[in-house]
Amino acid sequence: MLLNYIKIAWRNLVRNKAFSAINIVGLALGLATCLLISLYLFNELSYDRYSEKADRIVRVVFQAITNGGQINEANVMPPVASTLKADYPEVEEATRIRAAGAPSITVGDKTFRDDQIAFVDSNFFQVFTLPLLQGDAKTALIQPNTAVITQAMAHQLFGTENPIGKSIPIKSWNALFRVTGVIKKVPVNSHFHFDMFVSMAGNSDAKSPSWMTSSYHTYLVLAKGYDPAKLEAKMPQLVSKYMAPQLQQAFGMTLSQFRQKGNDVRFLLQPLTDIHLRSNLTGELEPNGDAQYVYIFGAIALFMLIIASINFMNLSTAGASKRAKEVGIRKVMGSVRQSLTSQFLIESLLLTAIALVLAVGLVYLTLPLFNELAGKELTFNFSTKPWLLPGLLLLGVVVGLLAGSYPAFFLSSFRPVQVLKGTKFTGDRKSIGLRSGLVVVQFFISITLMIGTTVVYRQLSYIQNKRLGYDKDQVLVLPETWQLGNQAEVFRNLVMQDPRVVNVSTSGYLPAGPSYNNNYMIYPESNSTQLVKTLRYEVDYNYIPTLGMQMAYGRNFSKAYGTDSSGVILNETAARTFGWNGNALGHTITHTENDGKLGTYRVVGVVKDFHFRSMHEAISPLVMVLGSTSGAVIVKIKTKDIRGLLASLKKQWEQLTTEAPFTYSFLDERFNNTYLAEQKTGRILGLFAGLTIFVACLGLFGLATFMAEQRTKEIGVRKVLGASVPSIVGLLSKDFLKLVAMAIVLASPVAWYAMNRWLADFAYKIDIEWWMFVLAGVLAVGIALLTVSFQSIKAALMNPVKSLRAE
């Protein structure tokens, strides 16, 4: 019986080639999109789950509230890990990571710069499941100046030689590191990626007792079944016992007094598996994902499946007239409704199976492009993902049954007497109403995605073109110039002599991209009750003019004023925070220095506010002081000969050092990289919006074809009576345009609400304007009209004699 059902189903698919093709292509696109997005979602949701103790690992984070805002840091103070391990028995292990910058490594004649080096505690590999291919995980990092490296780094440094016991010299640290272990690599789905793990035992700062400086990512392994919330509830005791005495020494007030002023400090615990999607703290080891985008792409995958299934249901029910007599004859011959339902469900499953095979082929072809768009390394491999084949089969069965269920029950419900009278079956009002409703749903989804795509692109354009308060164009950044040592100033002077260079500054603090970072706690006029959290920029005399910043009032630092070493420049927000709006000059601010002594700085100028963080955040208070000249060389240029300038700078660099490689970036590129997640989202959203519209149009094309066939005689009569081609096209098109108009009305408020929620994450954002909805509506109407008009015009141009002869 089953074989007979499959044979009949195949014959029906072949007999109706056009509509079978429309169904298969639409369903294949929907399934392929669903598969691609599912791979993306599984990857996002799998982050940090590779560790065997992942469900018990938490990260300690620091939060402080002050007059200047809120501090949310992914790293904490040096003694936090050892203190928690000693004081709380529920903490089984505590380990730390500290990123080590980007030193130059020289082995033999090979010199390269690696920014994937970290200091870690000796128990690091007992907390995170990163099996050693060589060496002992328990002892590899106990001794100072030992290192565990990845297999790729071992090959890069030592070729095919055994790396164990070999030394890696890092001259900028004046140290040799002995290789004691090799791992394969850190998994892609990890919130950190390092090539070299160096023993924390050789880092003197790691033994610091200070509870006032934070730079250590600290992870705890809790006892099995222990609720992290219980330990988090004990964190205030940690603050009172260890941090409060140092806070009082630094700011001259007790913890109670500090809190009475509206301030607070606390530690929180963050599950390891939440870091990638639900953490956006200062000092993250790497840029994280966003749970919001997981929801967005998940919804898109579901939408595509819904639209493809709607196409199937629409075309099947609309084509009921071709199957009506078949059903009637089968019932007269004794077929029961259950048998007919099974027949039509088998047809649905067969069509879905063909579409699924095509979808798998599409995924293989398009996965490289999708990886490029999404910035991922996704794979579609049945051998490495054993769940994939069962998942595909389940998906095919579920989609086939869901998409085919209504057509199967609808077709099997025909009454033999009605369909065998010879009157053409046209369907009842319920079926027509359902088809109309499904068309509305299709275009509702498509229009919502069109509006969303427009808003995303407009917001990205707004960010890229907004006045930032500094000039990011033609600004060259040469990072890590501290590696030149005492030659740094020589290099700076050589750069300045190039006629293509307008100005040069040296600072590790940059308003875009990776930058030095700190929290600077200050208060005005020695009044510690007005403690404010700011960011401190250490700059030189040329920093402000090089970046094209403007002074609101006062002056820039100048060598003509010997007292500027104790001077400070505020941004407008900092001046307003202290109540010095327009009259900050001459006022003083106080800060506790690293040695515990108080430092006082006099305000010499106020710079106009500029964006030094993401547009997701409002501009916060900032102070500039004259500081160290180490860091990056920032070069303002004016030339079209970028390649020639870079070649000249590289030559000058190599004349001064052969150890540190010459690297560079452009400030505008660093700025754009800040919004890579939004750019990827915009591209993917645009791609899938286009696909949903295409699939919806496939269904609309099929429906228009059926509609034209059903009204063939009517069109012939109208033409004989003198109807023009435009009037017939309008007659056949208006019903569909009404449905599209209804979809526009329904989609607009939903899209407005959804995109307002998305824009809420930006401190600086566009307004959602009326023309965005009009544009999406016009595009939807235009696309629908073009789709329907093809069949409408074809029907209207048909010879009326043939139309009147049609059965």
N, C-alpha and C positions, 0 to 999 in steps of 0.2 A: 504493500500500500504506500509506504513512504517513498519507494523508488518511483512509483507512478505519479505521486504528488510532485516530486522533483522534476520528472520528465515533462509534465504539463506546465509546471512553473517556468521551465526553460523555454518551452515553445511560446508561451505568452510573452516572455521577455524579448525573444527574437522577433515575434510578430509586431510588437510595438517598439521598434528600435529607437525612435526619436525620444519617446518619453522614458524609456528605460535608460537611455544615455543621460538624459537630464537628471533623472533620479540618482543614477550611479555617480555621476560627476559631482553633483551637489552633496551627496552623502559622503563621498570620498574626501572632498575638501573639508567637510565638517569633522570627520573622523581624524584626518591628518592634523588639522588644527588642534583638536582635542589631545591627540597623542603628543604633539610638540610641546604644548603648554603643560601637559602632565609630566613630561620629562623635566621641564623647568621647575615645576612646583615640587616634585619629589626631591630634586636637587636642593632647592631652597630649604625645604623642611628637614633635610637630612644633616644639616650642619652640626658638627661637633658630636654627632651620635656614634662616631667610630670608636670613641673611648669606652672601654668596658664598664667604667664607673660613671658614665655620663649622667645618669639619673641621680647620682649622689654628689656631683661636683657643683659648687657655686662659686661665683666670683664676688669678692668684697669690693664695693664701690663706695665712694665718698661723696657726701652732699653737704653743702654749706649754704646758708641763707644770710645775706647781708644787705645793707642799704643799696648797694650797687647791683644787686641781682642775685642769681642763684648759681652756685658752683656744682656741677655734676661731673665727676671725674671717674674714669674707668680704672685709675690707678690710685694706690694708697701709700701710706708711709712705710719706711723700711721695717720697723719692728712689729707691724700688724700681724704678719704670718706667724712668727714665733710666739707672740703673746697669745693669740687665739689657740694655738696648739697646746701651749702650756696651761692656760687657764680653763679651757673648756674640754672635758673628756669626750664630748660628742664629736669633736673634730679629730678625725683619724689621721689625716695628713694635711699639710699646708705647704704650698709651693709658690714660687714667684717667677715672673718673667720681667726682664727689663730690656727694651730695645736698645741696641748698642750703636745706633747711628749708621754711618756708611764709610768705614775706614777703607784704605787701600791695602790690598794684599799682594805681596810679591813672593812668588815661588819660582826660583830659577830665573828664566828670562820672561816669565809671565807676570804682568801687573794688571790688576783690575780692581774696580771699586764694587763692593758688595753691601747693599743696604738691608740685607736679610740676615743679620747677625743679632743674637740675643744672649744676655746673661740669664742663666736659669739655675735654680737650686739643685742639689745633688739628687733629690728624690723626684725630679721632674718626670722622668720616664716611668715612674711607678704610679703617677697620677694620670698622665696622658698615655694612651695605648699607641705607642710608636715603636714597634719591635725593632731591636738592634740586629742588623745582619751580621755585624762583627762587634765584639766587645760585650761587657757585662753592664746591663742597665742599672744595677744597684750600686756599682762602684765607679762607673766611667767618669763621673763628674765630682768625685769627692775631693780630689786634689786641686789646688789652684792651677791656673794656666793649662787646663785640659779642655778638650773640645770633642763634641760629637757632630759629625757632618753628614750631609746627605750623600747618596751614591753619586748623584750628578756632580756635586762639588768635588768629591774625591776624584772622579774621572777628569774634571777640569784642571785640578791642581797636580795630580800625580799620574795621570794616564792609567795604564794597566797595572802599575805597581801597587803593592799592598799598602794602604794608607796608615794602618795601625802603627803607632810609634813615630810617625813622621811629624815634622814641625811646620807650623804655619806662622811665618813672621808678619806681624802687623806693626810697622815702624811708627805709625802715628801714635800708637799706644806704648811704643818701646817695649814690646813683649813678644815672646814666642809661645805658641799654643801647641801642645802635643795632642795628636789625634788618638783618642781612646775608644772611639766607637763610630759606627756607620749605620745610618738608617736608610731605608729605601727613599722615602720622601714624606713630607707632611701631606695628608690627603687634601684634595682640592676643596672638599667641603669642611674646611676648618676656618675658624675666625683669626688664625695667625698662620703665617708661612715663613719659616726661616730655613736657611741653608746651613747654618752653623750655630750650635748651642754651646756657649762657653760657660765654664764653671763659675758660679756666683762667688765661690770661695776666694777668688782673686780680685773681687770688687770691694774695695775698702768702704765705699758708701753704703753697701748692703748691711754693714754692721752698725750703722748710725742709729742712735737712740731717739732721733728727732721725730716728733709727731706733728711737725709743722710743714714738712715738705713731702710731696708725694710723687713717686715716679715708678712704683712697682705694681704690676698687675698681679694680684694675689688670689689664689684659688684654694678652696678647701674641699676635702673629701669628708662628707658627713657619714655618720654611722648608718647602717642599713635601716630604712624605714623611719629615719628621724626627720621631723618636719623642720625645714629651714626657718620657718616663721618663728619657731620657738627660740632659735639662736639669735635671730634678728632682734627679738624682743629684749635680749640681754645686752645688745650693743650700747645702749646708753651708759651702762656700768663701765664699759671699756673707755668711753669718752671721759667720764667723770674721774676714773682712776688714773689714766695715763695722759690724756690730752689736756685736761683742765689745768694742771700745774704749769705746763709749758705755754698754754694760751695766756694765763695770767701774767707770766713773766714777759711775754711778747707785747701784750696790749694793756697791761696794767689794770685788768679787771677780772673778777672771778667769772666762772662759767655761768653762774646765776645772773650776775650783772650783765654779762654778754647777751644772755637770752632775754632779759628784761627790755633790752633795746630793740627787740624784734629780730635778733640774729639767732642762728642755731648752727650746730655742726652735728653730723650723724653718719653712721655707717649703715649700709644696706647690703642685702645679699641678693645676687642675681643668678638664677639657674643657668648653667653652662649652655643648655640648648636654647635659651632665649636670647643669647647675645647677638646672633647674626640678624635676626628679624625684629627684635624688640629692644634694641639698645642703640642709642645715638648720643653717647657721652663724649666729653672732651678727653682726648688722649686714647682713643680706640687704637688697637694695634693695626687694624686695617679698616677701610670703609665697609660698613655693614649693609645688608639688604634692608628691606622695609616690608613689614607684614601687609601694609596697605596694598602694595603691588601684587602680592600673592593673591589677595582677595580679588583684585581687579582682573588679573589674568585668569584666575579660576572662573570668574563670572563670564569672561569672554569665551573660554572653552565650552562652558555650559550653553551659552547663547548660540554658538556655532552648531552644536549638536541639536539644539531646539529648532533652529532655522532649517537645518537639513532634514530633520524629521518632519517638520511642518510641510516642507516641499513634498515629501513622500505622501503624507496624508492628503494633502490638497490634490495632487495629481491623481491619486488612486480614487478618491471620492468623485472628483470631477470627471474621471473617465468611466464612471459607473455605467454610462449608457452603452459602452462597447461590451460590457460584461453582463448586462441585464438579462439578455436572452439565454446566455450560457447558464446563468444561475437558474433561470426558469426551467430550462430543459433538464438540468441536473436534479432539481427538486421533483419534477414530474417523474423522472426515472427512478426516484426513490432515495436520493441523497438527503441526509438529514443536515440540519443547520451546523451541528458540531463538525461534521465531515467537511462541509464547505469552509467553515472558519479555519480548520486545520490547513486546507488547501491554500487559502490566501495568506496565512501566516508563513507557510513554507515558502511561498513566492517572496514574501518580505524578507525572510531570513536568507534566501538565495541571493537576492539583490544586495542585501547588506554584506554578505560574505564577499561578493565580487568587489563591492566598494571598499571593504576592509583591506583586501589584497592590494587594491590600487592605492589606498591611503598609506599602507606600509611602504610601498615604492616611493610615494611622494615624500614621506618622512626621510627616507635614505637620501633622496636627491636634495632636499631643502635644508637638512640639518646643519650643514656647514654655514649656509647663509644665516640661519636662525642663531647659531652660536656667535657669529660676528655681530649681529644686531643686539643680542642679549649680553654679550661679553662673557659667555660661558664655554665650557668644554664638555658639553653633553654628548653621550654616546647612546646608540640604539643597537644594543647587542644582546641577543637572546642567551648567549652563553654566560655573560657576566651578570645578567639580570634574570634569574630564573623565574621571577614573578611575572615577567613581561608577556610570555606566551599565554598563560592562563588568564592574565588580565585582558589581553586582546580578545580572546575567545569569549570571555564574559561580557566585554563591552559590545562585541558584535551581536551576541544573543539578546542582551538587554535592549540595545538600540533597535534591532530587528523586530522584537516583540512589541516595544512601545510604539514605534513608528507604524507598524502594521496592524496593531490591535483594532483601532477604530475602523480603518478601511475594511478589515476582515469581517467585523461584526456588522458593518453597514451593508456591505455587498451581500452577505449571507442572509440579510433580513428581507430581501426582495420577495414579493408575493408572485407566484407563478402566473396567476390569472391576469394580473396587471401587465406584466412584462411580455406575455405571449399573445396579447391582443393585437399586437402590431403597432401600437402607439409607441413612439420613441420615448424612452425614459429620460426625464430631465432632472430628476431629483426633487426632494421636497424642500420646504423652507428651512427645516433644521439643518440639512446638509449644506445648503447654500449659505446659511448664516454661519455655520462652522467654518466653511472655507473662507468667508470674508473675515471672520475673526482671526483666523490663522494668518492671513495676509497682513492684517493690522499688527499682529504680534511681530511678524518678521520685520516690517518697516519701523515699528516702534524700537526694536533693538538696533537696527541699522542707523536710525536717526540719532538715537542716544549716543552711539559710538562716534558718529560724525561730529556732533556737538562737543563731545569730550575731547576728540582729537584736535578740534579747532582751539579749544581753551588751552590745552597743553602746549600747542605750538605758539599761541599768543603769549603765554606766560614765559616760555623759554626765550622768545624774542624780546619780551619786556626786560628780562634779566640781562640779556646780552647787550641791550642798548641803553639801559638805565645809566644815568650819571652816577658814577661810583665815588666821586670825590678824589679820584686819582686817575692818571693816564696809564692804561694798560697796553696801549698800542706801541709797537716798536720799542719795547723794553726787554732787554736780554738779561737773563739771570744765569750767572755762573756759580753753581753751588759748591759748598765745601772748600772754599778757597783757603780756609785755615790750614789745609794740608800743605800749603806752600811755606808755612812757618814764617821765618823772618824775611822771606822773599815776597810776601803778600803785598806789602806796600810798593815794592818795586814793580810788581805786575800791575797794580792799580794805576801807577803813574804811566806805564807803557800804554795801557788801554786808553788813558785820557789823552795821549798825544795823537791818537788816530783822528783824522779830520772827519770821519764818519760818525764819531762819538760826540754827543752833545754834553752829557754829564755822567759822572760815575759816583756811586755810593757803595758803602760796605755795611751790611747788616744781615743778621740771620732771621730778622723779622720781616715777613712778606705779607702783603694784604690778600694774596691769592695762592692757593695750593699749599703744599706742606711748608710749615713755618715753625720757628721756635715759638714756644708757648709758655706761659706762666700765669700765676695768680698773684696779684700785687695788692695787698691789703693796706689801705692808706686812710688817713683821717685829716680833716682840715684844722689849721691853726692849733695843733697839739690837743685837739678836743677828741679824745679816743671814743667818746660816746657816739660819734658820727662815723664810725668805721664803714668804709666803702670798699667793695671788691672791684678792682680794675685789672686791665691787662697792661703790662709795661713793655714798651718797645725801646730797646737799646739801639740808638741810631748815631750817625755821624752828622757833620755839618751839611752835607749835600743830600741827605735823604729826602727831605721835603721837596726841594726843587727837582731832583732827579725823577721823582714819581709824579710831578706836576700837581702836588697838593697846594691848597690855598690857605693862607692865614686868615682867620676871621678877624683877629686884631692882635696887637703885640708883634713880636718878631720871631724869626727863626734863630736857632743857635748860631753864634758867630765867634770866630777866633779873636775878634776885637774885644770880647768881654771875657776876661779871665775867670769871672765868677760863674760862668755857665756850667761848670762841672757840678755845681749844686743847683742848677736851674732845671726847670721842667716845663714842658709844653703839654697842655691838656687838649683833648678834643672838646667840641661844644657840649656833648652829652655829659662829660665829667664836670665841666663848669656849671651846667644846669643842676646836676645832682647835688653840688655843694651850695647851690643858691647864689652862684656868682655870675649869673647870666649878664654878660656885657661888661663886667667889672672884675674879672679874675686876676688881672695883673697886680703883682706885688703880694698877693696872698701866699701863704705857705701850706705845704702838705707834709705830713709826718709818716714815716715808714720804719718798721723794725727791720734792721739789717740782719744778715745771716749770723753775725756774731752776737746778736741780741741787743746791740746798741741802737738807739733811735737816730734816724737820719732825717734831716729837714731840707726841703727843696722849695725854692721860690719860683712862682709862676712867671715866666718871661713871655709867654705867648699862648694863644689858643688857635689850634688848627681847625679848619672846617671839617665837620663830620665826614668820614669816608668809610666805605664798607670794607671791613677787614675780616669778616666771616661770611658764611653763607647767607643768602637772602632769606633763608628760613628763620634767621635770627635778627632781632632788632639791634641797631647799633648800641653798644654798651660803652661805659666809661673807659677811657684809654689815656695813658700818660706816656710821654716820650722823654727819655733822658739820654744824655751823652754817654755812650757805652763803648764796649769792646769793638774793635774793628774786625773781629773774626766773623765767619759766617759766609754769606754769599756776596759776590760782587754784582751790583745792579747797574746795568749800563743802559742809558737812554741813547738811542741811536737815531739817525736820520739819513737813510740811504736805501736805494733799491738793490744795492749789491750786497745782499745778506750773505751769500755764499762766500764772496771774497773777504768780507769782514770776519766771518767765522774762521776761515782758513788762516788769516793773519793772526787772530787771537790764539788759535791752537798752536801756531808756530812759536809765538812768544811764550806761551805756557810751557811748551816742551823744552824751550831753551833754559827755563828755570828749574824744571823737574822732569825726570823721566819715570818717576814712581807713580804719581797720581795721574790717572787718565783725565783728559780734558772732556768735560761734560757741560751741557748747557740746556736751557729751556727758555721759552718765551712767556712773558707774564700773561698775555691773553690766552695762551693755551692752558696755562695753569688755572686760570679763572674758569675756562670752559670745562675743564676736567672736574671741577667742583660739582657740576650738574650733570655728570655722566648718567646717573640713575634716571634723572628726568628725561634726558635726551634719548636713552634707550627705551624708556616707557613711551615716549612720543612716537618713535619709529615703529615700535611693535604695535602700538595702538592704531597707528595709521594703516599699517599692513593688514591687521585683522579687521579693521573697519571696512577696508576695501574688499576683503574676502567675504564678509557678511553681506555686503551690498550685492556682490556678484552672485552669491548663492541665492539670495532673496530674488534677484532678477531672473535666475534660472527657473525658479518656481513660478514667477509671474509670467514668464514667457510661455511655460507649459500651460498655465491656466488661460492665458489669452488665446492660445491655439485651440484649446477645447471650447472656449466660449465662441470663437469664430466658427468652429465646426457645427456647434449646436444651433447657431443662428444663420446658417448658410441660406436656407430658403427665405428667411425674413429679409436678409440682405438682398437676395435676388428680387423679391417683390418690391422692396423700396427702390431699387435701381430702375425697375420697369416703370414705377410711378414717378420717376424723375429725381430721385435723391442724388445729391452730388457725392463725390468721393470724400471731401472734407467732412460733410455732415455724417456720413457713415463711420468714418474714423472717430469722430467725436462721440458718436453714439456708443461705440464699442469701448472707448477709452474712459468715458466719464465715470463709470462704476468703479474702476480701479483707482482713479484719481481721488474719488471720495474716500476710499479706504486709506490711501496715503495721507490725505489731509487729516483724517481722524488720527492716524499714527503720529503725525506732527504735533497735534494738540496734546496727546497723551505723553509723548516723549519729552516735550519741552520742560515741564516742571520737574520731572524725574532727573533729567540731565542737569538742570540748574541746581538742584539740591546736591546731587553727587559731586559736581565739580566745585561747588562752594565748600564742600567737606574737604576736597583735595587741596584747594587753595588755602584752606585754613592753616596748613603747615608752613606757609610762607608769611614772613613778617611784612614783606613788600610784594604786592601782587596786583594783577589787573582787576578791573571790574568786568563782570560778565554782562556783555551788552546785547541789546535786542537784535542787532544785525547778525550775530552768530547763529541765532535760532532761524532767522530768515534765510541766511545762506544755506544752512543744513536743509531747510524745507524746500528751497528752490532746487537744490541739487537732487533731493529725493524725488521731487515731482518730475524734474527733467529726466532723471534716470528711468523712472517708472514709465514716463510717456514714451521715451525712446524704445524701451523694451516692448511695450504693448503695441506701439504704432506699427512695428514691423509686420505683425500678424494682422492688425487692423487694416492697413493699407493693402496687404495681399488679398484679404477677403473682399475689400471694397472694389478692387480692380478685377475681380473674377467675372467671367462672362455670366450674365444673369441666366442664360439658357442652361448652363451647367449647374448653376446654383439651384434652379427650380427642379432639376432632375435628381438632385441629391437625395439619397435615402437617409 
